[in-house]
Structure formats: structure tokens, C-alpha cells
Amino acid sequence: MSEPAMQLLDVKKNIGSKQIIKGISFTINQGEVFGFIGPNGAGKTTTIRMMVGLMNLSDGDIRIMGNSIKSDYKQAAREIGAIVENPEMYPFMSGKQNLLHYARMIPGVTKERVHEVISLVGLEKPINDKVGKYSLGMRQRLGIAQALLHKPSVLILDEPTNGLDPAGIREIRTYIRSLAEKENVAVIISSHLLSEIEQMCDRIGIIKNGELIAIQDVHDTQAEKQISQILMEVTPAEKACELLKSQHDIESAVKGGALLFQNEKELIPQLIKTLVEHDISVFQVSVTKASLEDKFFDLIGENTIE
Ligand SMILES: Nc1ncnc2c1ncn2[C@@H]1O[C@H](COP(=O)(O)OP(=O)(O)OP(=O)(O)O)[C@@H](O)[C@H]1O
């Protein structure tokens, strides 16, 4: 197993008397796209500011390719590329001129590397146009290209989908995945909207009130044996609801003449057997996959995160 790209070890942050981050630990692997999700005010930006060294930790540590951000900041910082606030670009210069300008300030960055990062974010066509004419999505690509110039091991993007239209969000999806693979760079993307970033992530970490409440493997949820949303049309529904609880410890909601609950669909034949044995009539069973969004709402206990 290769060295983790980033490790958060019981990270805490107090501001005044308030504990904003309450001991967060997780590991991000090289080359993976990690979504950092949570409602507004959950603590995403605070955690990210600590990851990139813009804010001190109150306790715990962050290691980037094994280098402690506390005791070995210079080495750790070399491994990070980030867009936390809007990157400064000169609007009267072309995208390429901007990149060359930054490249000159970083030791060891060649012209070849500048061309490489342009192609990684798919900006070849407009790269000689003035940045002032760029769309928000294009400016963001340029910012990411700039953040990649020094070949970091970790790329951190705070709310990169904010302000983008659906086409811009689709574009991000395509190039983030491919650059993570081509560069073997770990990408951390924060968002308060799961639907916007779910498709480009390998794993999602969910943060609420300064605590990490779950880490979810996105590919797992696409696997066969997973939690499904099950709707059973039964009569009498109330009696069926009690039976599922007493015989199978399943909590279900009664809606009209139907029961609604989440479980593995492999359990369905057993449930039908129990119901029929107790003189319940089963008219119909329908199964839909519980999306990560459903689980996210379950976890954060809200129906909306806007
Ligand atoms: N300088 C500060 N002083 C006091 N409280 C702060 C400070 N900075 C952040 N907070 C509080 O810490 C909590 C976490 O804020 P943070 O900005 O990290 O959340 P977030 O998940 O990034 O939210 P958003 O999606 O709205 O950016 C919030 O309750 C916020 O009010």
C-alpha cells in the first residue's frame, strides 16, 4: 500500500470559546477524488483552511505525503495545490501568459509542464485568449492548471461548483477525474450539494457540526448488495408494519395502503413469507435503489441542505 496522500489525525479547531472542529480523522489515498460534503456552516472551509496552512490547528495533526503540517510545513506545503479563494489572474494577459508568469516564480517548472497542465484541464483552444474574456468555468480551469504547475500530490478545491451553470459543472466532472488519474494527484472537493460532485468522487466524507459523521465509498453504493428503497402494497398495512417490526426489527412507514422502508432487497422473499403466514395480502412490491442522496439526508437528518 502506498503512502497516504493526506492524513487528518484528530484535528480540532477552537475559535474563541467555540469548538468549530471537534476531532476529525480520515485518510485520503494517492490519486483518489474525495468529496467533502456537509451543510452550510458544518466546518468544511475551516478544515480546508487548516489543510492548506491558512489556519493553525488547535490540536491534532495533518500529514501530507507523510510531512506534518505543524512541524514540517515547508515540505508539506510543497505537496499541496489549492484553490480556496478565487485565484488572482491578470485579465489583460492570455491564459498562457498568466501561467508562464506564475511558472517563473516556482523553481523547476518548465515550459513543457505549462503545456502539460493546459492539456490536463482541457484549455488548449482558448489558452491564447485574454483571461478577461473567459467564462467562470474557464477561469476556474486556469486556476486549477496554475495550482498543478508544481506537481502537487494533493489538489484541494473549496466549493469549485459554486456559481457554475450545469454545463460548467459537467465540464469539471470530466477533467477532474482524468487529471486525478493522469497525475496520480489526490483531489479533495468540498461542496454542500452532494448531487453536484457525487459522480466525480471515489469516496465522500460527510461533515456535520464539526464532526465527520460518515465516509461513503461511492462505488459501493452502485454495487448489487446494497440498501434499497422498498415499497410494499399490503392489507392491512398497520398490522404488516407491526409484523415487520416484531419479526424482523424493520421500521417502516405506512403510506396509504403501503409500507415504505429501506433494506437489502435479498430480504424481500423472507418478508413476504412472514406477511402471508400472518394472513396479510401482498399486492405489489417495488424496489428502487436508495441513492447516496437519500443516505446523506438520513445521516444529516434534514430534508434539505440548502
Ligand atoms: N472566525 C470565526 N469566528 C467564529 N466562528 C467562525 C469563524 N469562522 C467560522 N466560524 C464558524 O464555524 C462554523 C464552520 O464554518 P465553515 O465556514 O468552516 O463551514 P462550511 O462548512 O465551510 O460552511 P459553508 O458551506 O457555508 O462555507 C460556522 O458555524 C461558522 O459560523
The ligand as an ORCA input file, in Angstrom:
! r2SCAN-3c Opt
* xyz 0 1
  N     -13.580     33.370     12.520
  C     -14.630     32.751     13.038
  N     -15.117     33.129     14.251
  C     -16.186     32.486     14.781
  N     -16.833     31.476     14.193
  C     -16.412     31.065     12.996
  C     -15.277     31.674     12.351
  N     -15.074     31.047     11.173
  C     -16.038     30.089     11.086
  N     -16.846     30.118     12.162
  C     -17.997     29.226     12.422
  O     -17.542     27.898     12.246
  C     -18.545     27.092     11.656
  C     -17.986     26.391     10.442
  O     -17.747     27.323      9.408
  P     -17.176     26.917      7.972
  O     -17.084     28.160      7.166
  O     -15.973     26.102      8.145
  O     -18.362     25.993      7.447
  P     -18.588     25.447      5.987
  O     -18.963     24.015      6.156
  O     -17.441     25.754      5.120
  O     -19.855     26.238      5.521
  P     -20.167     26.947      4.107
  O     -20.622     25.831      3.200
  O     -21.266     27.868      4.483
  O     -18.937     27.628      3.654
  C     -19.722     28.010     11.384
  O     -20.651     27.829     12.415
  C     -19.122     29.392     11.425
  O     -20.065     30.313     11.875
*
